[in-house]
Amino acid sequence: MGKYLSNISLEEGLQKYLSVLELDRVRESEIIDVEDALNRRSSEAIYANLSAPFYNCSAMDGIAVKAENTFTANEQNIIMLKEGRDYIVVDTGDPIPKQFDAVIMVEDLLERNEESVKIYKPAIPWQHIRSLGEDVVEKEMIIPSYHTIRPQDIGAMISAKVDKVKVFKEFKVGIIPTGTELIDRHKEPEIGDIIEFNSRLFEGLILEYEGKPKRYPIVEDNYEKIKSSIIEALNECDMVLVNAGSSQGREDFTYDIINEIGEVCIHGLAIKPGKPAILGYINNKPVIGIPGYPVSAWVVMENIVKPVLRTLINKNISSRKKIEAILSKRIMSTLKYEEFVRVKLSFIDGKYVATPIKRGAGTITTLVNADGIIRIPQNVEGIEEGEVVDIELLKDIREIENTIVSIGSHDIVMDIINDEIINKSRGKIHLSSTHVGSFQGLLSVKKHENHIAPIHLFDVEEENYNIPYIKKYLNEDVALIKLVKRTQGLLVKKGNPLNIKSIKDISKSRYINRQKGSGTRILFDYLLKKDGIKKNEINGYEREEFTHMSLAKAIQNDDADCGLGVYSAAHIFDLDFIPICEEEYDLLFRQSDLSTEYIDYLLKIIKDDSFIQKVNELGGYNTENMGEVVCIE
């Protein structure tokens, strides 16, 4: 029995777990109709019941002849053949009578009337004839045992009069979501509720692994009810996944239930995220406790459930495609765990660049947005910026190479650009946005990590936007695409209950800030200094959000009273807005890329009337100079 919350390595843990399961057990079979056999696996060899073709037939449109009657034909000796005596007319697939042994294509006939035809070259015996059994002969094997049946296999079997096939029964995987806080997606959530979605994630993954998922109803945090659901699933399935309840909390029952009616092999793997996984078995059926956080759950599914399931169905454990990329930013790691880090990929100057994204185990959208995964081995403290790393791909490499990479400031306008690019290109080109703030976006341009950087950097000395920063920090020729002038101001709750009218009034509020390095943060610090307000006088100065949308939502949710942001975010969440200033929000890129296809495509989108209309409908934007290119040398 495994130690409670151990820290065994992933590789050692998987080997140990597989060693206690009876991998050589015989799987049950069933007989099904051939038309239902797609992607099923044959449990015995399939043999032809009929030759295909089951008679000699013509492979071409033309005439069937006796070859020896044509041997003297050449361009100097044109031969005339009489229909009925020397030949018959045939179409492709027509049977060939016994007295004929060749077919001359209609294209090789010189003259033809109702009773005769002239030919100028001889026929070779059996030319253009499909012989009986050319494809497959009766009693010949079509597919072997342990063969995954493909569309072409079904076609071959039907042609050989195979009606039924014997296949392994589908490997059923029971999925049990647990948690009193969970609700079905069709219910309206209240405070404290969590919409259950992990089981749907598991369903899709199990199908990818070639299992058959069966989802059970949500079970509240009750020992006996969870136990009953596990027993029910064991009676119906070959493997059971219990989601949530795998840690050591007061309502985490999975370990004790498996231990009561079966055995726990391992509880706790040296992986991050995903450490609290439970690997157990009941009646020699795998029962796996999977953490509730979605990214943790995904890591366990990919690295434990997948290899176990694939091994039990006698399939190869396929690994994801890998590429090498240059790491754009140092990644810190712990010596205790093998860590799975999600990254965005960009294809810049013929090289792949990997940029780490948010690492929280509870943020499933990071899996949606990630292009790949870096595995940092256990006992490695981290990876330095600039190192070449192996990336396990989560997306098609062609999609990555056809993606315009944007790293910098966030604005809703960038989301609209992305949607317009995808629609106009019919999904062939994408825009990938990573929100790290204007200053980090500028540095990404300097390090050739992105194609464009949305920026709005206010220089406090020149009291001007973007160009002073560019001249100070960049030493290569760059350019700006003028995008919008947008209104920055204070977002406050509807009705402005604290009567906030300016920066001077925010000391009486719970403020929510933007992250360090963002253009909004730089502007806010300037406004504080201008009004003689110290940072430590602001309640909430250290609390940071990475987008205008998340800042606005926090205020709407009464987690904060006030924050500096753009009008469009206030409008979307029905907040009051106190205008402060108008700022320039531009797209920075390298001049060497000015003639590239993606910049040209981007400019066409930005200058399109329908795009400009959508931006104006948001409110708070001035599109007067949109699409103008300013070169900076």
Secondary structure by P-SEA (a helix, b strand, c coil): cccccccccaaaaaaaaaaacccccbbbbbbbcccccccccccbbbbbcccccccbbbccccccccccccccccccbbbbbbccccccccccccccccccccccccccccccccccccccccccccccccccccccccccccccccccccaaaaaaaaaacccbbbbcccbbbbbbbbcccccccccccccccccccaaaaaaaaaaaacbbbbbbccccccaaaaaaaaaaaaacccbbbbcccccccccccaaaaaaaccccccccccccccccbbbbccccbbbbbbbccaaaaaaaaaccaaaaaaaaacccccccbbbbbbbcbbbbbbcccbbbbbbcccccccbbbbbbcccccccccccccccbbbbbccccccccccbbbbbbccccaaaaaacccccccccaaaaaaaaaaaaaacccbbbbbbcccaaaaaaaaaacccccccccccccccccccaaaaaaccccbbbbccccbbbbbbbbccccccccccccccccccccccccccaaaaaaaaaaaaaccccccccccccccccaaaaaaaaaacccccccccaaaaaaabbbbbbcbbbbbbbbbbccccccaaaaaaaaaaacaaaaaaaaaacccccccccbbbbcc
